[in-house]
Amino acid sequence: MVSVMATKRQGRTGLFTGISRSPRQREASSASRSPVAGVIYSWDMVSDTLAWGPGAADALGLPSKDLPKTGQAFSYLVEPGCGLSRQDAIGTAEGSGRSYETRYALRFEPDRVVMVEDAGRWQPNVQGRPAFARGQLRLDPVSGARDLLPAMLKQRSELLCSIQNGINEALRVPQTCTLIVGALDDGEADAMAAIARRLRPMMRRHDLFTALGPHRFALTLTCCPATDAPSAMKRLIGLMKDHPAAASLHLGAACAPDHTFKATKLLRFAEQALASGLERGEACKLYDARPKAPSPSAEQAPFDWVAALNSRSLTLACKPILEAHSRTPALVQACASLSRSDGSPIPLGPVPRLKEANLALLVDGRMLELAADHLKDHPGARLALPVSTRTLQDAEWLPMLAAHLGARPGIESRLVIEVPEAALAECRKILGRLHAMKALGVGLSLTGFGAGHVSPGQLRMLPVDLLKIDGVFIQPLKRSTDDRLTVRTLIDRAQHLGIATVAEWVDDEATARLLTAWGVDYLQGGLFGEPEAVLQSSTLHRLVKKARG
């Protein structure tokens, strides 16, 4: 373990001292425009909450109020048949690591479809299943969706424009519009013409039949309210009863304005009803607009955390952060975990919200206690402790930190508090609390650097010693020119300010060498070892040995 972790900012005290840059470099302007690097998102898969980084609405061309707030709402934008969705990509990646990459189409309007690249990393729950994902959504402005299933996309666009016109007319008259989506088995493609022919008796002047693919079709029925939709679907199946395809025909329906005023959502709702009917073995299914009950896992998660706190079964796990050039361990990053029977850790993801109490503060307080004990028992150890935004906003955090440091004199110079960049955008009081923590003698690291929550001008004012570059920019470095430019810009900005940098999610040697050549000071990721439980004094030595090996 290195005796002193050097930083580039002159005048810092405590954990980070040593290297300084020339006056000209320190005074160089950091007000350059933030790099454009796509849209950052965080997805809590247990509660299905989707949070977006700065500039998401502008990048996606949506009003801020229309940004999807849940994973389910986002799935309604994904164009069927145009690539593997994020959830499917995460499911596919379960057996091959925790990173995922996919490409698919998003439909924002009846006639606006955009291709996107979606890449990120997921964290597991206690059972090892995906529970949280963080990634980057990059729009492809060049090809759009022109090169992907153009005939099908054109048919859907025409259908959606027609549906939207019908909805607009229904709002003016007023009247209703029902959309029925049908699916056949793969072997029944020749039945599409028969269906179109047999449907004519139940179609009126403004009704529309459209093929959505070789085995799917849509039927738009004007002046058909939601109460009549089930009987309309039964009549459609009755018209096909003597045809061989009748046994494989399944229908789903949604209605406007009962369910939505937008054509894109109406089609998604009808397709969702069809999928639900197929899953349950029902030939006809009307979209159910009632909110779904929370999943059992969503209800159970907070109680699991509370039980772990009460039983004091939370443990400390650590993963190494290495000096980029020498590859010597500089410090370890702590995370909350549980212990398996063999002593190996089960790292835990983000702490869920509780109405009754600030659960994040309770968990971070316990981790601080464990980290402080570890630093007291291991005089050569240096440790970075992540702290959540909700903890930093709580008035009890600073007294808690001061109390633990006061009870163990001398550990403050070896402790780094990791602060999310997003916390500075959510609460103005955070800046004052950063200075207060700095006055206690601890080091400060800003995580998620590059997401855009903090402007270059604001960054100059922060009392931070480390900037941890967001892993969503590191993961695609080998294939993405845009992300290479982004990362180099972030490194240059940190160097102008004289602040050391850490790159996370470094999983291969090629990426490590590239980042080192660009001037990154420290590296962290799967290349240097997974988290290990801190159970005894020999654990830290095993981490150091593995990192050097």
Secondary structure, 3 states (H helix, E strand, C coil): CCCCECCCCCCCCCCECCCCCCHHHHHCCCCCCCCCCCEEEEEECCCCEEEECCCHHHHHCCCHHHCCCEHHHHHCCECCCCCCCHHHHHHHHHHHCCEEEEEEEEEEECCEEEEEEEEEEEEECCCCCEEEEEEEEEEECCCCCCCCCHHHHHHHHHHHHHHHHHHHHHHHCCCCEEEEEEECCHHHHHHHHHHHHHHHHHCCCCCEEEEEECCEEEEEEECCCHHHHHHHHHHHHHHCCCCHHHHHCEEEEEEECCCCCCHHHHHHHHHHHHHHHHHHCCCEEECCCCCCCCCHHHHHHHHHHHHHHHCCCCEEEEEEEEECCCCCEEEEEEEEEEECCCCCEEECCCCCCCCCCCHHHHHHHHHHHHHHHHHHHCCCCCEEEECCHHHHHCCCHHHHHHHHHHHCCCCHHHEEEEEEHHHHHHCCHHHHHHHHHHHCCCEEEEEEECCCCCCHHHHHHCCCCEEEECHHHHCCCCCCHHHHHHHHHHHHHHHHHCCEEEECCCCCHHHHHHHHHHCCCEECCHHHCCCEECCCCHHHHHHHHHHHC
